[in-house]
Amino acid sequence: MLSVKTARELMRTRFIDRFPYNFRQLIYGKSFLNVADSFYAVAVSVGLVAVYHIDAGTLSSFTLVSMLPAMFGFLFGHIIDRIRAKKAWLVVCQSVYVLLVALIAACLYFRLPVFALFAVNFLFSCVSTLIGAIDTSIVPQALDDDEKLIERSVDVQYLTGNILNIASNFVASLLLGVVTYAVVLNASIPFFVAGVFFFWRMKISVRASSESTEAEPVKPVKRESFTHGVADSVRYFARQRVPSFIILCEAFLSGALDVLLALIPLYLISIHVDVAWLGLVLAIQQGADLVGSLIAPFITIESTCFFCWDYMTSGTALLLVFLVPWIPAKVALFALAFVIIGISGNYFSKMLFSSYDHTRLGSVDTIIRALYAIFGIAFLLVPNFYSNITVLGIVLNALTVAFGIALAARIYLRAA
């Protein structure tokens, strides 16, 4: 008879072995990088204020500079699609990423001029954009283009990502109460290194393809071929009408939601609620988002169909937040909206992998990042011209509902 200990070890082994090797390395790698990113973001935000005493305008400029590479990254997406040894490039870029984190820590430690930090942050954002595109395109290749396995990896990554983001932000905030920002920033580096290590361990063969761009080494890109590659990437993205329309809506709504969340303190004051409750509001948002990621794997509706119901439901819930006077009802509607938004994050990734050619995900990812950056910057400027959050909330969420109705008409009328 097996001992209890042996039985437990056998059960544990069987549970782990039900997932392929690359699947496990992918989850481990992204989990460590999630923790590292959280530690880094919290530490740098505190460090900027502690070392440079920067004001809100300079901090906005710092954010703006970090968005610029994403805005123009689509110009190079077609080159990423042509890379054959994507794993090697990913590991190299991730290693450079770690070095830049160390360089930012050095800038803060030696109190170098703020423009030096801006320059390093710009390089950091360039590398981050490149990593994001290669990472997206390597997932199907690592999982042998198995659609079910890809969807399962999205479920696990999205859930663990939400849990780790909440937990690591909380831990980083606690650590800042007893140690300096520099300790937290330096603590992120081992997590970055561990994440890179697991990506390096993945066993990925070069993708076989009948296309010359995949079968031949990457050649120097001439001006004409470069321009043609950019135009071809944009045309391909535009041809996938429904998913690309959803991505355009998501980019717009992401920017709109960011500005509404940034103006929450003003809204709390306008409805005579103490700003001290802001922490509870943000906790409800994160908790609801986590609940959404837990629910998402059990929903089986087609990804493109999900978004029309997402926009109509979450848009209506957030619209009512600004129209219903009773505060408990506002809280319930706010939580409901973010549960649905939490589900949509999972579906967005699934739609990306199921709707586009896996060999063109690099260019698609860079176009998505460009759209998010453009709308993010546009909405970042809105409070400089108009800051009535009630009017903004009503207008933007009414637009969300309208997007949902338009998408539903496009999908269901075509099916009929």
C-alpha positions in Angstrom: 0.0 0.0 0.0 1.1 3.5 -0.8 1.8 5.8 2.2 -0.2 9.0 2.5 3.0 11.0 1.6 3.6 9.0 -1.5 0.0 9.2 -2.6 0.1 13.0 -2.2 3.3 13.2 -4.2 1.7 11.1 -6.9 -1.4 13.2 -7.0 0.7 16.4 -7.2 2.9 14.9 -10.0 -0.2 13.9 -12.0 -1.7 17.4 -11.6 1.4 19.1 -12.9 2.0 16.6 -15.6 -1.4 17.2 -17.2 0.0 20.4 -18.6 2.7 20.4 -21.3 6.2 21.5 -20.4 6.1 24.8 -22.3 2.7 25.6 -20.8 4.2 25.4 -17.3 7.3 27.5 -18.2 5.0 30.1 -19.7 2.9 30.4 -16.6 5.8 30.4 -14.2 7.7 33.0 -16.3 4.7 35.4 -16.6 3.9 35.0 -13.0 7.4 36.1 -11.9 7.4 39.0 -14.4 3.9 40.1 -13.0 5.4 40.4 -9.5 8.5 42.1 -10.8 6.5 44.7 -12.8 4.3 45.5 -9.7 7.3 46.0 -7.4 9.0 48.1 -10.1 6.0 50.3 -10.8 5.3 51.1 -7.1 8.9 51.7 -6.3 9.6 54.0 -9.3 6.4 56.0 -8.6 7.6 56.6 -5.0 11.2 57.2 -6.0 10.3 59.9 -8.5 8.5 61.9 -5.8 11.1 61.1 -3.0 14.2 61.9 -5.1 13.1 64.5 -7.7 10.0 66.0 -5.9 8.3 66.1 -9.2 4.9 67.8 -9.6 1.8 66.4 -11.3 2.8 68.0 -14.7 6.2 66.3 -14.8 4.7 63.0 -13.7 2.2 63.3 -16.6 5.1 64.0 -19.0 6.9 60.9 -17.6 3.8 58.9 -18.4 3.5 60.5 -21.8 7.1 59.6 -22.7 6.5 56.0 -21.8 3.5 55.9 -24.2 5.4 57.1 -27.3 7.1 53.9 -28.2 3.8 52.0 -28.1 2.3 54.7 -30.4 4.8 54.1 -33.1 5.6 50.4 -32.5 3.2 49.4 -35.3 5.8 50.6 -37.8 8.0 47.6 -36.9 5.4 44.9 -36.3 5.9 43.3 -39.7 9.6 42.9 -38.9 8.8 41.1 -35.7 6.5 38.7 -37.7 9.5 37.9 -39.9 11.8 36.9 -37.0 12.3 33.1 -37.0 14.2 32.7 -33.7 11.6 34.5 -31.6 12.5 32.8 -28.3 16.1 34.0 -28.6 15.0 37.5 -29.3 12.5 37.5 -26.5 15.2 36.3 -24.0 17.7 38.9 -25.2 15.1 41.7 -25.0 14.0 40.6 -21.5 17.6 40.6 -20.4 18.1 44.2 -21.7 14.8 45.0 -19.8 16.4 43.8 -16.5 19.6 45.8 -17.2 17.4 48.9 -17.8 15.7 48.4 -14.4 19.1 48.3 -12.8 20.0 51.5 -14.7 16.9 53.3 -13.5 17.8 52.2 -9.9 21.2 53.7 -10.5 19.7 56.9 -11.8 17.6 57.3 -8.6 20.5 56.3 -6.3 23.0 58.7 -7.8 20.3 61.4 -8.3 21.2 61.9 -11.9 19.4 64.8 -13.8 15.7 64.0 -14.4 16.2 64.1 -18.2 18.6 61.1 -17.8 15.8 59.2 -16.1 13.4 60.2 -18.9 15.8 58.9 -21.5 16.2 55.5 -19.7 12.5 55.3 -19.2 12.0 55.9 -23.0 14.4 53.1 -23.8 12.6 50.9 -21.2 9.3 51.6 -22.9 10.8 50.8 -26.3 12.1 47.4 -25.1 8.7 46.7 -23.3 6.8 47.3 -26.5 9.1 44.9 -28.4 8.8 42.3 -25.6 5.0 42.5 -25.7 4.8 41.9 -29.4 7.3 39.0 -29.4 5.7 37.5 -26.3 2.2 37.5 -27.9 3.5 36.0 -31.1 5.4 33.3 -29.3 2.5 31.9 -27.2 0.8 29.9 -30.0 4.2 28.7 -31.2 5.1 27.5 -27.7 1.8 25.6 -27.4 1.9 24.1 -30.9 -1.0 26.2 -32.1 -3.4 24.1 -30.0 -6.4 26.4 -29.6 -7.8 24.7 -26.5 -4.4 24.8 -24.8 -4.0 28.5 -25.8 -7.4 29.3 -24.3 -6.5 27.3 -21.1 -3.3 29.3 -20.8 -5.2 32.6 -21.1 -7.5 31.4 -18.3 -4.6 30.6 -16.0 -2.5 33.6 -16.9 -5.3 36.1 -16.5 -6.4 34.6 -13.1 -2.9 34.3 -11.7 -2.0 37.8 -13.1 -5.0 39.4 -11.3 -4.2 37.6 -8.0 -0.4 38.4 -8.2 -1.0 42.0 -9.2 -3.2 42.6 -6.2 -1.0 40.6 -3.8 2.3 42.1 -5.0 1.0 45.7 -5.0 -0.2 45.1 -1.5 3.2 43.6 -0.4 5.1 46.4 -2.1 3.0 49.0 -0.3 3.6 47.3 3.0 7.3 47.1 2.4 7.5 50.8 1.6 6.2 51.3 5.2 9.4 49.8 6.6 12.1 50.0 3.9 13.0 52.6 1.3 11.8 52.6 -2.4 15.3 51.5 -3.4 15.0 48.2 -1.5 11.6 47.4 -3.2 13.1 48.4 -6.6 16.1 46.2 -6.1 13.8 43.4 -4.9 12.1 43.4 -8.3 15.3 42.4 -10.1 15.5 38.7 -8.9 11.8 38.3 -10.0 12.7 39.7 -13.4 15.6 37.3 -13.7 13.5 34.3 -12.6 10.9 35.2 -15.2 13.5 35.4 -18.0 14.9 32.1 -16.8 11.6 30.3 -17.3 11.1 31.7 -20.8 14.7 30.6 -21.6 13.8 27.1 -20.5 10.9 26.8 -23.1 11.6 24.4 -25.9 10.4 26.1 -29.1 11.4 25.0 -32.6 11.4 27.4 -35.6 7.9 27.6 -37.1 7.6 25.8 -40.4 5.9 28.0 -43.0 5.3 28.1 -46.7 5.8 31.8 -46.7 9.1 33.1 -47.9 9.2 35.5 -45.0 9.3 32.6 -42.5 11.5 30.3 -44.7 14.3 32.7 -45.3 16.5 34.6 -43.0 15.6 38.2 -42.2 17.2 40.5 -44.9 18.0 44.2 -44.6 14.8 46.1 -45.1 14.8 48.6 -47.9 12.7 51.8 -47.7 10.1 50.5 -50.3 9.7 47.1 -48.6 9.5 48.7 -45.2 6.7 51.0 -46.3 5.0 48.0 -48.0 5.3 45.9 -44.8 3.7 48.6 -42.6 0.8 49.1 -45.1 0.3 45.4 -45.5 0.1 45.0 -41.7 -2.5 47.7 -41.4 -4.5 46.3 -44.3 -4.5 42.8 -42.7 -5.7 44.2 -39.4 -8.5 46.2 -41.1 -9.7 43.1 -43.1 -10.6 41.3 -39.8 -13.6 43.6 -39.5 -15.4 42.4 -36.4 -12.4 41.7 -34.1 -10.6 44.8 -35.3 -13.7 46.9 -34.6 -13.9 45.4 -31.1 -10.2 46.2 -30.5 -10.8 49.8 -31.7 -13.7 50.1 -29.2 -11.7 48.5 -26.4 -8.8 51.0 -27.0 -11.3 54.0 -26.9 -13.1 52.7 -23.8 -9.9 51.9 -22.0 -8.8 55.5 -22.4 -12.3 56.7 -21.3 -12.3 54.5 -18.3 -8.9 55.6 -17.2 -9.9 59.3 -17.2 -13.1 58.5 -15.3 -11.1 56.6 -12.6 -8.6 59.4 -12.4 -11.5 61.8 -11.7 -13.1 59.6 -9.0 -11.9 61.9 -6.1 -13.8 64.8 -7.7 -16.9 62.7 -8.2 -16.8 61.6 -4.5 -16.7 65.3 -3.5 -19.6 66.2 -5.8 -21.9 63.6 -4.2 -20.7 64.6 -0.7 -18.7 61.5 0.1 -15.4 61.8 2.0 -12.4 61.3 -0.4 -11.0 58.9 2.3 -13.4 56.3 0.8 -11.4 56.3 -2.4 -9.4 53.3 -1.1 -12.6 51.3 -0.7 -13.7 52.2 -4.3 -10.4 51.0 -5.7 -10.5 47.9 -3.6 -14.0 47.1 -5.0 -12.7 47.7 -8.5 -9.8 45.2 -8.1 -12.0 42.7 -6.2 -14.7 42.8 -8.9 -12.0 42.4 -11.6 -10.7 39.4 -9.8 -14.2 37.9 -9.6 -14.6 38.4 -13.3 -11.3 36.5 -14.0 -12.6 33.6 -11.9 -15.9 33.5 -13.7 -14.5 33.9 -17.3 -13.3 30.3 -17.8 -16.9 29.0 -17.2 -18.5 31.2 -19.9 -18.7 29.6 -23.3 -20.2 32.3 -25.5 -18.2 33.1 -28.7 -15.6 35.8 -28.0 -16.8 38.3 -30.6 -20.4 37.9 -29.5 -19.5 38.4 -25.9 -18.3 42.0 -26.4 -21.6 43.4 -27.6 -23.3 42.1 -24.4 -20.3 43.4 -22.4 -20.6 46.9 -23.8 -24.4 47.0 -23.3 -24.3 45.6 -19.8 -21.2 47.3 -18.3 -22.0 50.5 -20.1 -25.5 50.6 -18.7 -24.3 49.7 -15.2 -21.7 52.5 -15.2 -24.2 54.9 -16.7 -26.6 54.2 -13.9 -23.8 54.9 -11.4 -24.0 58.5 -12.5 -27.8 58.6 -12.6 -29.0 56.7 -9.5 -28.9 58.8 -6.3 -28.7 56.0 -3.8 -25.0 55.3 -2.8 -25.4 51.5 -2.1 -26.9 51.1 -5.5 -24.0 53.0 -7.1 -21.5 50.7 -5.3 -23.4 47.6 -6.5 -23.6 48.8 -10.1 -19.9 49.8 -10.0 -19.0 46.3 -8.8 -21.2 44.6 -11.5 -19.6 46.7 -14.2 -16.1 45.7 -13.2 -17.0 42.0 -12.9 -18.0 42.2 -16.5 -14.9 44.2 -17.4 -12.8 41.5 -15.6 -14.4 38.8 -17.8 -13.8 40.9 -21.0 -10.0 41.0 -20.3 -9.9 37.2 -20.6 -12.1 37.2 -23.7 -10.0 39.9 -25.4 -6.9 37.6 -25.2 -8.9 34.6 -26.5 -10.3 36.7 -29.4 -6.8 37.9 -30.3 -5.4 34.3 -30.6 -8.5 32.9 -32.3 -9.2 35.7 -34.8 -5.8 36.4 -36.3 -3.2 34.4 -38.1 -0.7 33.3 -35.5 2.2 34.2 -37.8 1.0 37.8 -37.9 0.4 38.4 -34.2 3.5 40.6 -33.8 2.2 43.2 -36.1 -1.4 42.9 -34.7 -0.1 43.3 -31.2 1.9 46.5 -32.1 -1.2 48.0 -33.8 -3.3 47.2 -30.7 -0.7 48.9 -28.4 -0.6 51.9 -30.8 -4.4 52.3 -30.6 -4.3 52.0 -26.8 -1.5 54.6 -26.6 -3.3 57.1 -28.9 -6.6 57.0 -27.0 -4.7 56.9 -23.7 -2.8 60.1 -24.5 -6.0 61.8 -25.9 -8.0 61.1 -22.8 -5.0 62.0 -20.6 -5.5 65.6 -22.0 -9.2 65.7 -21.4 -9.1 66.9 -17.7 -7.1 69.9 -18.9 -10.1 71.2 -20.9 -13.1 69.6 -19.1 -13.4 67.9 -15.7 -17.1 67.6 -15.0 -17.0 63.9 -14.3 -20.8 63.5 -14.1 -21.3 64.7 -17.7 -18.2 62.8 -18.9 -19.5 59.6 -17.2 -22.9 59.9 -18.8 -21.6 60.7 -22.3 -18.8 58.1 -22.3 -21.0 55.3 -20.9 -23.8 56.1 -23.3 -21.3 55.8 -26.1 -20.3 52.4 -24.6 -23.9 51.2 -24.8 -24.1 52.5 -28.4 -21.0 50.6 -29.4 -22.6 47.4 -28.0 -25.8 48.0 -30.0 -23.8 48.7 -33.2 -21.7 45.6 -32.7 -24.7 43.4 -31.9 -26.4 44.6 -35.1 -23.3 43.9 -37.1 -22.9 40.4 -35.7 -26.5 39.1 -35.5 -28.0 40.8 -38.6 -25.1 39.3 -40.7 -25.8 35.9 -39.2 -29.5 36.3 -40.1 
